[in-house]
């Protein structure tokens, strides 16, 4: 039995470094081939990790789960991609990861710690899991193929599990006998609430209708949210979306433009109301997927067309009737070949938001479609019907609805009233290039607003979100970027007035000259920073969450007690999540996607 357990533990415990910059996919895009720079980053950090862990007297397996391992990873990015607009670890000008400097003072990397830094409330508004016991594995077998083919921890790598000569073989990368269990509720709880600093989540949905075919039926999502609340002793650590497909039964956008309502639109609207009647206390918004429909390549819809506007009206009606947030989380950007790529464009966000000012639109992925992030090229050089972050900016600008139109007197930055740009799967895509990350955040702050960027990670598809959390903590704008985007304090700027430094008490010595609500206690207010707004305080507003009241409750809840007992060597270079899987479950190459495309239209 001891040998069996040892083999199991050896298989489960990866020795990969936690900062993984190689291309990956949330299943909604074709991962590009790795660049020479990405390969070099991985090689450099691996080499330095071996030197440092030997100097510390740590095994490889223990070291890759330590805070120091994260520091080595972001240091390696700086070496290969020094960047003119951004970098990591900007506060360290030399190399603290040399073997000659492996004492505790030099190896501390607080950006990786699992407990929160001052002012943080990390609210992940795009997270996922599936129900391994659901009927979808029979009624919707294509989805089973999707998860087995695309996420390596959900596939029987090395053959189906078994035991021979007292040795275990054939486990999926996550270590479960049934590989789909690696995308389960249990792993959702572990990866997000134990192996990361996440405080609260929105459990979102993948597109499949009717509900019985969904890999996570609304009843199962509600059960997960309820279980998390029960485990936390009554604290709301998770809320949920419900998936709606208002175009179900359509034959394509052509019929919608002619005024023909999709055959099952009313059934979807009835399902929305039934959801609120049964689970309204756990509900916070509607998830929609405009490029997805009954007919591959041609059955998408738009937020401002004959499908979209009735949907907005239903959201408004139910919000008024049941008192729930009028929030729509809409996929924009990533598009596989079987998607209706036209409807992946964020072209419709601007007109729909302007026409429906009482409904909040969370733009999942910010319209990103794997394009290189650079400065916005100007209105005359971009078409909003294309995909990409620039298309989101252009959609807002051509409708006179971008953040520059909402600058209050005495300030220099504005915020779009009812549009939030979410960066799930985007941060992980550009993390290996600090310049791209600087332009991504700079554009969104400028044109959507410092109070209108929402944190999301698309986990569980990418495993634990801790690497991207540590990345955003460690990221700094260069002086050039601060000047270019009019952000003199970078992400440390006060999100209500980025020309003030939230990390300095000197910013809060007296009333603000613009007359806005302003602390006057002469103390630093890290909770007001752009960085901490992005991490969750921004999105808390439309989701009706009080971050400070929530944090006060979380500090003493049962989940925090479990986390406190789980973390080893807290506050030291050896701080670690001892059972962190440290694997990247997302697909790495296009081949698995093409194989799936040949037999089954894409779902998630």
C-alpha positions in Angstrom: 0.0 0.0 0.0 2.9 2.3 0.8 4.3 1.8 -2.7 0.9 2.4 -4.2 0.5 5.7 -2.4 4.1 6.8 -3.2 3.5 6.2 -6.9 0.2 8.1 -6.7 1.9 11.1 -5.0 4.8 11.1 -7.4 2.4 11.2 -10.3 0.3 14.0 -8.9 3.0 16.3 -7.8 4.3 18.2 -10.8 7.8 19.7 -10.9 6.9 22.4 -13.3 7.7 26.0 -12.5 4.6 28.0 -11.6 5.2 30.9 -14.0 4.3 29.2 -17.3 4.5 31.6 -20.3 4.1 29.0 -23.0 1.0 29.4 -25.3 -2.2 27.9 -24.0 -5.9 28.1 -24.7 -9.1 28.4 -22.8 -10.6 26.2 -25.5 -11.9 29.3 -27.4 -8.8 30.0 -29.5 -6.2 28.1 -31.4 -3.0 28.4 -29.3 -0.1 29.8 -31.4 3.3 28.2 -31.6 5.7 29.2 -28.8 8.0 32.1 -29.7 11.8 31.9 -29.2 11.4 34.4 -26.4 8.9 32.2 -24.5 11.1 29.2 -24.9 14.1 31.2 -23.6 12.1 32.5 -20.6 11.2 28.9 -19.6 14.8 27.7 -20.0 16.3 30.6 -18.1 14.0 30.3 -15.1 14.4 26.5 -15.1 18.2 26.9 -14.9 18.1 29.5 -12.2 15.6 27.5 -10.2 18.0 24.6 -10.0 20.8 26.9 -8.7 18.6 28.6 -6.2 16.8 25.5 -4.8 20.2 23.7 -4.4 21.5 26.7 -2.4 18.3 26.6 -0.3 18.6 22.9 0.2 15.1 22.3 -1.2 13.9 19.5 -3.5 12.7 20.5 -6.9 9.2 19.5 -5.9 9.1 21.7 -2.9 10.8 24.7 -4.5 8.4 25.0 -7.4 5.6 25.5 -4.8 7.4 28.2 -3.0 7.2 32.0 -3.2 10.8 32.1 -4.4 9.9 30.1 -7.5 7.4 32.8 -8.6 10.1 35.4 -8.2 12.5 33.5 -10.3 9.8 33.2 -13.0 9.1 36.9 -13.3 12.8 37.7 -13.0 13.3 35.5 -16.1 10.7 37.4 -18.1 12.5 40.6 -17.3 15.8 39.1 -18.6 14.3 38.1 -22.0 11.7 40.8 -22.4 13.0 43.9 -20.5 10.3 46.1 -22.1 10.2 49.9 -22.6 6.6 50.2 -21.2 6.5 47.6 -18.4 8.4 45.1 -16.3 8.0 42.9 -13.3 9.9 43.4 -10.0 10.6 47.0 -10.9 11.6 47.6 -7.3 14.7 45.3 -7.7 17.3 46.6 -10.0 19.7 43.8 -9.5 19.3 40.0 -9.6 18.2 38.8 -6.2 18.0 35.2 -7.5 21.8 34.6 -7.7 22.9 31.6 -5.7 25.2 33.9 -3.7 22.1 35.8 -2.5 19.9 33.0 -1.4 19.2 34.2 2.1 15.7 34.9 3.3 15.8 38.7 2.9 16.8 38.5 -0.8 14.4 35.7 -1.7 11.2 37.1 -0.2 8.6 37.6 -3.0 5.5 38.8 -1.3 3.7 39.1 -4.6 3.2 35.3 -4.6 1.8 35.0 -1.1 -1.5 33.3 -0.8 -3.0 35.7 1.8 -4.0 39.1 0.6 -1.8 42.1 0.4 -3.0 45.5 1.8 -6.2 46.7 0.1 -6.8 43.6 -1.9 -10.1 42.1 -2.6 -9.7 39.5 -5.4 -13.0 38.9 -7.1 -12.7 36.5 -10.1 -15.8 37.2 -12.2 -15.0 34.5 -14.8 -14.5 31.0 -13.3 -15.7 27.5 -14.4 -16.1 23.9 -13.5 -18.2 21.0 -14.9 -20.4 18.3 -13.3 -18.6 14.9 -14.0 -21.8 13.1 -13.0 -24.1 15.1 -15.3 -26.4 13.7 -18.0 -24.5 15.9 -20.5 -21.9 13.1 -20.8 -24.7 11.0 -22.5 -27.0 13.6 -24.0 -24.2 15.9 -25.2 -21.3 13.5 -25.9 -19.5 16.1 -28.0 -18.8 18.1 -24.9 -17.2 15.0 -23.2 -14.9 14.8 -26.2 -14.2 18.6 -25.9 -13.0 18.3 -22.3 -11.1 15.0 -22.8 -9.4 16.4 -25.9 -8.6 19.9 -24.9 -7.7 19.9 -21.2 -4.9 17.5 -20.5 -5.9 17.0 -16.9 -9.3 15.8 -18.2 -7.9 13.2 -20.5 -6.5 9.7 -19.8 -2.9 10.5 -20.7 -0.8 7.4 -20.6 -3.9 5.1 -20.9 -6.8 4.4 -18.7 -6.0 4.1 -15.0 -5.1 0.8 -13.4 -2.5 -0.9 -11.3 0.1 -3.5 -12.2 3.0 -4.9 -10.1 2.0 -2.6 -7.3 2.4 0.5 -9.5 -0.3 2.9 -10.6 -0.5 4.0 -14.2 -2.7 5.8 -16.6 -3.9 8.7 -14.5 -5.0 12.0 -16.0 -2.8 14.9 -15.3 -5.0 15.9 -12.4 -4.7 12.5 -10.8 -8.3 11.3 -10.9 -9.4 7.9 -12.0 -12.3 9.5 -14.0 -10.4 12.2 -15.8 -13.4 14.6 -16.1 -13.3 14.7 -12.3 -10.2 16.9 -12.7 -12.6 19.7 -13.8 -15.0 19.0 -10.9 -16.4 21.0 -8.1 -13.7 19.6 -5.7 -10.9 20.9 -7.9 -12.7 24.2 -8.4 -12.7 24.7 -4.6 -9.0 23.6 -4.3 -7.5 25.5 -7.2 -9.3 28.8 -6.5 -9.8 29.0 -2.8 -6.7 27.1 -1.5 -4.1 27.3 -4.2 -4.7 31.0 -5.0 -5.4 34.3 -3.2 -8.9 34.6 -4.7 -11.4 35.8 -2.2 -14.7 35.5 -4.1 -15.8 34.1 -7.5 -18.5 34.3 -10.0 -19.2 30.7 -11.2 -19.9 31.3 -14.9 -21.3 29.0 -17.6 -20.4 27.5 -20.9 -22.8 27.7 -23.8 -25.2 24.8 -24.3 -28.9 24.8 -24.4 -31.3 23.5 -23.3 -30.0 23.3 -19.8 -30.1 19.5 -19.6 -27.2 19.4 -22.1 -25.0 21.8 -20.2 -21.8 20.5 -18.6 -22.8 22.5 -15.6 -26.5 22.7 -15.2 -27.9 25.6 -13.3 -29.0 23.4 -10.5 -25.4 22.1 -10.1 -24.0 25.6 -10.2 -26.4 26.6 -7.5 -25.4 23.6 -5.5 -21.7 24.6 -5.8 -22.4 28.1 -4.7 -24.5 26.8 -1.8 -21.8 24.3 -0.8 -19.1 27.1 -0.8 -21.3 29.2 1.4 -21.9 26.3 3.8 -18.2 25.5 4.0 -17.5 29.1 4.7 -19.9 29.2 7.6 -22.5 31.4 5.8 -20.1 33.7 3.9 -20.9 34.4 0.3 -17.6 33.4 -1.3 -19.2 32.6 -4.7 -22.2 33.7 -6.8 -23.3 32.5 -10.2 -24.3 33.3 -13.7 -27.0 31.5 -15.7 -26.4 30.9 -19.4 -29.0 32.2 -21.9 -29.2 31.5 -25.6 -31.7 34.0 -26.9 -30.9 33.0 -30.5 -31.8 29.3 -29.9 -33.8 28.1 -32.9 -32.5 30.7 -35.3 -31.1 29.9 -38.7 -28.6 32.7 -38.7 -28.3 36.4 -38.2 -30.0 37.0 -41.5 -33.4 35.9 -40.2 -33.0 38.1 -37.2 -32.3 41.1 -39.3 -35.6 40.4 -41.1 -37.5 40.4 -37.8 -38.0 36.7 -37.4 -37.7 35.7 -33.7 -35.8 32.5 -33.0 -38.1 29.6 -32.4 -37.0 29.0 -28.8 -36.4 32.6 -27.6 -39.5 32.6 -25.4 -38.5 29.3 -23.9 -35.1 30.8 -23.0 -36.8 33.8 -21.5 -39.1 31.6 -19.4 -36.0 29.7 -18.2 -34.5 33.0 -17.1 -37.5 33.6 -14.8 -37.6 30.1 -13.5 -33.9 30.5 -12.6 -34.6 33.5 -10.5 -37.6 32.0 -8.8 -35.5 29.0 -7.7 -32.0 30.5 -7.2 -32.4 34.2 -7.2 -30.4 34.5 -3.9 -27.3 33.0 -5.6 -27.7 34.7 -8.9 -25.7 37.8 -10.1 -25.9 38.0 -13.9 -26.6 36.4 -17.3 -23.9 34.8 -19.4 -24.3 35.1 -23.2 -22.2 34.0 -26.1 -23.0 36.0 -29.2 -20.9 34.0 -31.7 -22.4 30.6 -30.8 -25.7 29.2 -32.1 -27.4 26.2 -33.7 -25.8 26.6 -37.1 -21.9 26.7 -37.2 -20.4 29.8 -38.7 -23.7 31.6 -39.3 -26.0 31.7 -36.3 -24.4 34.3 -34.1 -26.3 37.4 -32.9 -25.6 40.9 -31.8 -26.4 42.9 -28.6 -28.0 45.5 -30.8 -30.0 43.4 -33.3 -33.5 41.8 -33.3 -32.2 39.1 -30.9 -30.2 41.3 -28.6 -32.7 44.1 -27.9 -35.5 41.8 -26.7 -32.9 40.1 -24.5 -32.0 43.4 -22.9 -35.7 44.1 -22.3 -36.1 40.7 -20.5 -33.0 41.4 -18.4 -34.5 44.8 -17.5 -37.9 43.3 -16.7 -36.6 40.5 -14.5 -34.2 42.8 -12.8 -37.0 45.1 -11.8 -39.3 42.2 -10.9 -36.9 40.2 -8.7 -34.5 42.9 -7.6 -31.4 41.2 -9.1 -28.5 42.9 -10.8 -29.1 43.8 -14.4 -25.7 42.4 -15.5 -24.9 40.7 -18.9 -21.5 39.0 -19.2 -20.9 38.7 -22.9 -18.1 36.7 -24.6 -16.3 38.9 -27.1 -13.1 38.1 -29.0 -11.6 34.6 -29.2 -13.3 32.8 -32.1 -12.6 29.3 -33.4 -13.4 28.5 -37.1 -16.8 27.0 -36.3 -17.9 30.2 -34.5 -19.8 32.9 -36.2 -16.7 35.1 -36.1 -18.6 38.2 -37.1 -20.5 38.1 -33.9 -17.3 37.7 -31.8 -16.5 41.3 -32.6 -17.3 43.9 -29.9 -18.7 46.2 -32.5 -22.1 46.0 -30.9 -21.0 46.8 -27.3 -21.0 50.6 -27.8 -24.5 51.0 -29.3 -26.0 48.4 -27.0 -24.5 50.0 -23.9 -25.6 53.5 -24.9 -29.1 52.3 -25.7 -29.5 50.4 -22.4 -27.8 52.6 -19.8 -29.5 50.8 -16.9 -27.9 47.4 -17.9 -24.3 46.7 -17.2 -22.2 44.8 -19.8 -19.2 42.9 -18.7 -17.2 42.3 -21.9 -15.5 39.0 -21.3 -11.9 39.0 -22.7 -12.2 42.7 -23.6 -12.7 41.6 -27.2 -9.1 40.1 -27.3 -8.4 37.7 -30.1 -4.7 36.9 -29.7 -3.5 40.0 -31.4 -0.4 41.8 -30.3 -1.2 44.6 -27.8 0.1 48.0 -28.9 -1.1 51.5 -28.4 -4.5 52.3 -29.9 -3.7 53.3 -33.5 -6.5 56.0 -33.8 -10.1 55.8 -34.9 -9.2 56.2 -38.6 -6.9 53.2 -38.5 -9.3 50.6 -37.0 -12.6 49.0 -37.8 -14.9 48.1 -34.9 -16.2 45.1 -36.9 -12.8 43.4 -36.5 -12.0 41.5 -33.4 -9.6 42.7 -30.7 -9.2 45.1 -27.8 -8.9 48.0 -30.3 -12.3 47.1 -31.7 -13.9 47.4 -28.3 -12.2 50.9 -28.0 -13.4 51.8 -31.5 -17.0 50.7 -30.8 -17.2 52.9 -27.7 -15.5 55.9 -29.5 -17.6 55.8 -32.6 -20.7 55.9 -30.5 -19.4 58.8 -28.4 -19.4 56.5 -25.4 -15.8 55.9 -24.4 -14.3 57.0 -21.1 -12.9 60.3 -22.4 -16.5 61.5 -22.8 -17.2 61.0 -19.1 -14.3 63.0 -17.5 -15.6 64.9 -14.5 -14.5 68.6 -14.1 -11.2 68.8 -12.3 -10.2 65.2 -13.3 -8.3 63.8 -16.3 -9.7 60.2 -16.5 -13.3 59.1 -17.0 -15.3 55.9 -16.8 -17.9 54.5 -19.2 -21.1 54.3 -17.1 -22.1 50.7 -17.8 -19.3 48.8 -19.6 -16.6 46.8 -17.8 -13.6 45.2 -19.7 -12.8 41.8 -18.2 -9.4 40.3 -18.8 -9.9 36.5 -18.3 -7.5 34.5 -20.5 -6.0 37.8 -21.7 -3.6 38.4 -18.8 -2.2 34.9 -19.2 -1.9 35.4 -22.9 0.2 38.6 -22.7 2.0 38.0 -19.4 5.2 36.9 -21.1 5.6 40.4 -22.7 5.4 43.2 -20.2 5.1 45.8 -23.0 1.9 44.1 -24.3 0.5 44.0 -20.8 1.3 47.7 -20.3 -0.6 48.6 -23.5 -3.5 46.4 -22.7 -4.0 48.0 -19.3 -3.2 51.5 -20.5 -5.8 51.4 -23.3 -8.5 50.0 -21.1 -7.8 52.5 -18.4 -7.9 55.3 -20.9 -10.9 54.4 -23.0 -13.0 52.2 -20.6 -11.9 53.7 -17.3 -9.7 53.0 -14.2 -12.9 51.9 -12.4 -14.1 49.8 -15.3 -11.6 46.9 -15.6 -12.8 43.6 -14.1 -10.7 40.7 -12.9 -11.3 37.3 -14.3 -9.1 34.4 -15.0 -11.1 31.7 -16.9 -10.0 29.2 -14.2 -10.5 26.2 -13.8 -9.5 25.8 -17.5 -6.0 27.2 -16.7 -5.6 25.5 -13.3 -4.9 27.8 -10.3 -5.0 31.5 -11.1 -2.1 32.3 -8.7 0.5 32.9 -11.4 -1.6 35.7 -13.0 -2.4 37.1 -9.6 1.3 37.2 -8.7 2.0 38.7 -12.1 -0.4 41.6 -11.7 0.9 42.3 -8.2 4.5 42.5 -9.5 3.8 44.4 -12.7 4.8 48.0 -13.0 4.5 50.7 -15.7 7.8 52.2 -16.9 8.2 56.0 -16.7 7.6 56.1 -20.5 4.3 54.2 -20.1 3.3 56.4 -17.2 3.8 59.5 -19.3 2.2 58.0 -22.4 -1.0 57.0 -20.6 -1.1 59.9 -18.2 -0.7 57.6 -15.2 2.1 59.2 -13.1 1.8 56.5 -10.4 1.0 53.6 -12.7 -1.2 51.0 -11.1 -0.6 52.6 -7.7 -2.6 55.6 -8.7 -5.9 56.3 -7.0 -8.6 54.9 -9.4 -10.9 57.8 -8.6 -8.1 60.3 -9.6 -5.1 58.5 -11.1 -3.0 61.7 -10.8 -2.8 60.9 -7.0 -0.8 58.1 -5.4 -3.0 55.7 -3.4 0.1 54.3 -1.7 1.1 57.7 -0.2 -0.5 59.5 2.7 0.5 62.8 1.1 -2.4 62.3 -1.4 -4.9 62.4 1.4 -4.1 65.5 3.5 -7.1 67.5 2.6 -10.3 67.6 0.4 -10.0 67.0 -3.3 -10.2 70.2 -5.3 -12.7 68.6 -7.8 -15.1 68.1 -4.9 -15.2 64.3 -5.2 -15.5 62.1 -2.1 -11.9 61.9 -0.8 -10.2 60.6 2.4 -8.5 63.3 4.4 -6.8 61.3 7.1 -3.2 61.6 5.7 -2.8 57.8 5.4 -2.1 55.6 2.4 -5.2 54.0 0.9 -4.1 50.9 -1.1 -7.7 49.8 -1.4 -8.2 52.8 -3.7 -5.4 51.9 -6.2 -6.1 51.1 -9.8 -4.4 47.7 -9.2 -6.7 46.8 -6.4 -9.7 48.2 -8.2 -8.8 45.9 -11.1 -8.4 42.9 -8.8 -12.0 43.1 -7.7 -13.2 46.3 -6.2 -14.3 47.6 -9.6 -16.5 44.6 -10.4 -17.9 44.5 -6.9 -20.1 47.5 -7.8 -22.3 45.9 -10.5 -22.3 42.6 -8.6 -23.5 44.3 -5.5 -20.7 43.2 -3.2 -19.3 45.3 -0.4 -15.6 44.4 -0.5 -14.7 45.6 3.0 -17.7 44.0 4.7 -17.0 40.9 2.7 -13.3 40.8 3.7 -14.2 41.3 7.3 -16.4 38.2 7.1 -13.9 36.2 5.1 -11.0 36.7 7.6 -12.8 34.5 10.1 -14.8 32.1 8.0 -14.1 28.4 7.8 -12.5 28.5 4.4 -9.9 30.9 5.7 -9.2 28.6 8.6 -8.6 25.8 6.2 -6.3 28.0 4.1 -4.4 29.0 7.2 -3.8 25.4 8.1 -2.9 24.6 4.5 -0.2 27.2 3.8 3.3 26.1 4.8 6.0 28.6 6.0 3.8 31.6 5.6 5.6 34.9 4.9 8.9 33.3 4.0 10.6 32.3 0.7 9.5 28.8 1.4 5.8 29.7 1.7 4.0 27.2 -0.4 0.7 25.6 -1.2 1.9 22.0 -0.6 -0.6 20.3 -2.8 -0.6 22.8 -5.7 -0.7 20.8 -8.9 1.4 23.3 -10.8 0.2 22.1 -14.2 -1.3 24.0 -17.1 -4.5 22.2 -18.0 -5.2 24.3 -21.1 -4.5 22.9 -24.6 -1.1 23.7 -26.0 -1.4 23.0 -29.7 -4.0 23.3 -32.5 -4.0 19.6 -33.4 -6.4 18.6 -30.6 -8.8 21.4 -31.7 -8.6 20.4 -35.4 -9.3 16.8 -34.5 -12.4 17.9 -32.5 -13.5 20.2 -35.3 -13.6 17.4 -37.8 -16.2 15.5 -35.8 -18.1 17.9 -33.6 -19.0 21.6 -33.7 -17.3 23.4 -30.9 -19.3 24.2 -27.8 -17.5 26.0 -24.9 
